[in-house]
C-alpha cells in the first residue's frame, strides 16, 4: 500500500467509526462494508480520492437499500395480512438488519458503491 493509500485508509476508518454509531451502523458488518466501499472508491478515483464526509453520503444510500431489503424480508417471511404496510420502513433495527443474508448484504454493498 502506498503512503497515500495508507493515509486514506486511516481517515476512512476514523470516519466510519463516527458514522451513526448508535444506530444500525454500529454493526460490524455494515462498518466493514462502508470501509471496503470507500477504500475501493479512493483507490479507483485517485484524482479525487477519499474526502471527509463521503462516509455519510455512502451511509445514506446504504440505509435506503437496507430499508428496502428489510421491508422485502418482512413481506416474504410473513403472510400479507401480518405486514404493516403503513409503516415508513425507515426505522431500522439491528435485529432486522441481522436477519439479512450475506448475499443480500453483498448486493446492498454493490448497489451503494
Secondary structure as UniProt FT lines:
FT   HELIX           3..17
FT   TURN            21..23
FT   HELIX           24..26
FT   HELIX           28..44
FT   TURN            46..48
FT   TURN            52..53
FT   HELIX           54..77
FT   HELIX           80..82
FT   TURN            85..86
FT   HELIX           94..98
FT   HELIX           102..112
//
